[in-house]
Amino acid sequence: MILDTASRVLDQHFGTFSKIEEKKGGLYQPLYDELAATGFLWVEEDGLTYTHGMALQEAAGYWSAPIPWTESVIASQILTLAGISRPPGVLTIAATPTGQPHLNRVDGQAVLSGSWSAVPWARQADVIVVTAQASSQRLVIAVDRSACRVTPRQSLSGEPVDDVELIRAPG
């Protein structure tokens, strides 16, 4: 039933989606918004399970959905496991640091600095869920994209996989 509903939503949207936007690595916001409204992007205690979320990737792959669907499901699962409330907006995940992130204290607050490579959809995300190990601590933080320096890159298939630099993001 979940897969059927997601397939219908995708089918309705792709008659209007411009292939030119797709080739530019554009996020198709109307589709993302509708899937978010149905709860198909977020793993939640009383909603979509991680297993259901991953099963929906069949539909996303079939349609080559130009949204961070997998990233949103994984990011929401990580936030849930870390006990962090899901922030509103488009989510992605930064999980591959390019070096050792640094955790420091500034004015009594923990701040994280570091760089992550190949972050899918970073330039279009509202929030980047960052995972890191710094100062022998495992960290999960939800960072507003405006607190990051994003360098646009793309995969061989033309999808956005950007480099992200955090400079003193609250940890």
Legacy VTK file of the C-alpha trace (Angstrom):
# vtk DataFile Version 3.0
C-alpha trace
ASCII
DATASET POLYDATA
POINTS 171 float
0.000 0.000 0.000
2.796 2.458 0.870
4.688 1.643 -2.322
1.495 1.959 -4.409
0.731 5.389 -2.947
4.300 6.619 -3.496
4.235 5.327 -7.071
0.985 7.213 -7.759
2.473 10.440 -6.351
5.580 10.033 -8.515
3.513 9.235 -11.591
1.427 12.400 -11.109
4.505 14.623 -10.803
6.697 13.402 -13.589
4.372 14.519 -16.337
5.260 18.111 -15.346
8.950 17.789 -14.487
11.385 19.358 -16.921
14.279 17.116 -17.951
16.343 20.299 -18.297
16.013 20.896 -14.537
17.052 17.305 -13.860
20.237 17.659 -15.894
21.154 20.787 -13.925
20.972 18.832 -10.678
17.813 20.641 -9.646
15.696 19.606 -6.718
12.062 19.105 -7.718
10.553 20.867 -4.685
6.839 20.150 -5.368
7.508 16.402 -5.285
9.635 16.664 -2.141
6.910 18.723 -0.419
4.153 16.247 -1.301
6.181 13.248 -0.157
7.008 15.091 3.074
3.303 15.845 3.613
2.477 12.135 3.225
5.193 11.221 5.724
7.203 9.243 3.162
10.500 11.044 3.869
10.739 10.787 7.637
11.326 7.809 9.871
9.305 8.455 13.000
8.294 6.526 16.076
4.603 6.555 15.123
4.988 6.781 11.339
7.169 5.452 8.571
9.601 2.759 9.640
13.153 2.558 8.355
12.261 -0.667 6.535
9.329 1.044 4.784
11.522 4.039 3.964
14.124 1.871 2.306
11.449 -0.095 0.417
10.254 3.193 -1.073
13.627 3.527 -2.750
12.351 1.111 -5.393
9.900 3.784 -6.540
12.509 6.540 -6.250
14.924 4.550 -8.390
12.337 3.648 -10.985
11.485 7.304 -11.529
15.033 8.620 -10.926
13.363 11.013 -8.507
15.375 14.258 -8.398
15.096 14.666 -4.632
17.184 13.554 -1.638
14.712 10.798 -0.734
17.194 8.213 0.538
19.211 10.900 2.303
16.108 12.240 4.069
15.076 8.780 5.271
18.586 7.984 6.550
19.033 11.446 8.113
15.692 11.193 9.922
16.588 7.708 11.203
19.933 8.984 12.533
18.240 11.952 14.218
15.626 9.641 15.769
18.300 7.294 17.120
20.255 10.278 18.496
17.132 11.648 20.204
17.140 14.828 18.109
13.886 16.300 16.793
13.620 16.467 13.034
13.948 20.041 11.825
11.666 21.283 9.055
12.788 21.449 5.450
14.870 19.405 3.048
17.348 17.079 4.798
20.562 15.489 3.635
23.436 13.783 5.401
27.172 14.455 5.582
28.885 11.270 6.698
32.331 11.317 5.049
34.705 13.810 6.694
37.778 14.776 4.681
40.126 14.763 7.629
39.614 14.927 11.355
36.786 17.247 12.475
37.566 19.455 15.471
35.344 19.897 18.493
36.143 22.954 20.589
34.506 25.097 23.254
33.789 28.710 22.398
32.113 30.881 25.014
31.092 27.740 26.882
29.423 26.174 23.852
30.645 23.138 21.902
31.377 23.953 18.260
32.338 21.642 15.416
34.615 22.501 12.493
35.577 20.297 9.577
34.984 19.341 5.970
32.822 16.646 4.380
32.998 15.500 0.779
30.377 14.223 -1.647
27.375 15.397 0.371
24.315 14.661 -1.775
22.010 17.632 -2.395
23.846 19.906 0.070
23.279 23.016 -2.040
19.495 22.435 -1.983
19.155 21.156 1.581
17.800 23.299 4.369
19.480 21.134 7.011
22.576 18.949 6.773
22.751 16.146 9.326
26.443 15.836 10.110
28.000 12.742 11.653
31.527 12.825 12.996
33.923 11.497 15.535
35.826 14.341 17.166
37.801 14.410 20.404
36.842 10.741 20.989
33.137 11.647 20.864
30.646 10.470 18.277
28.546 13.394 17.164
25.293 13.883 15.313
24.217 17.454 14.692
21.611 19.062 12.478
23.233 22.102 10.858
21.397 24.808 8.973
22.907 25.034 5.491
23.489 28.754 5.989
26.136 27.826 8.597
28.115 25.905 5.950
30.310 26.751 3.023
29.065 24.581 0.165
31.188 23.951 -2.925
29.023 22.557 -5.736
30.196 19.327 -7.340
28.384 16.635 -9.258
28.562 12.899 -9.683
29.267 11.226 -13.014
25.503 10.985 -13.517
25.082 14.727 -12.949
23.595 14.553 -9.459
24.695 17.114 -6.862
27.347 15.736 -4.475
28.807 18.841 -2.879
31.688 19.523 -0.546
30.685 21.059 2.787
32.812 22.981 5.254
31.646 23.757 8.763
33.354 26.543 10.602
32.301 26.659 14.217
28.886 25.047 13.879
27.106 24.498 17.228
27.706 20.901 18.331
LINES 1 172
171 0 1 2 3 4 5 6 7 8 9 10 11 12 13 14 15 16 17 18 19 20 21 22 23 24 25 26 27 28 29 30 31 32 33 34 35 36 37 38 39 40 41 42 43 44 45 46 47 48 49 50 51 52 53 54 55 56 57 58 59 60 61 62 63 64 65 66 67 68 69 70 71 72 73 74 75 76 77 78 79 80 81 82 83 84 85 86 87 88 89 90 91 92 93 94 95 96 97 98 99 100 101 102 103 104 105 106 107 108 109 110 111 112 113 114 115 116 117 118 119 120 121 122 123 124 125 126 127 128 129 130 131 132 133 134 135 136 137 138 139 140 141 142 143 144 145 146 147 148 149 150 151 152 153 154 155 156 157 158 159 160 161 162 163 164 165 166 167 168 169 170
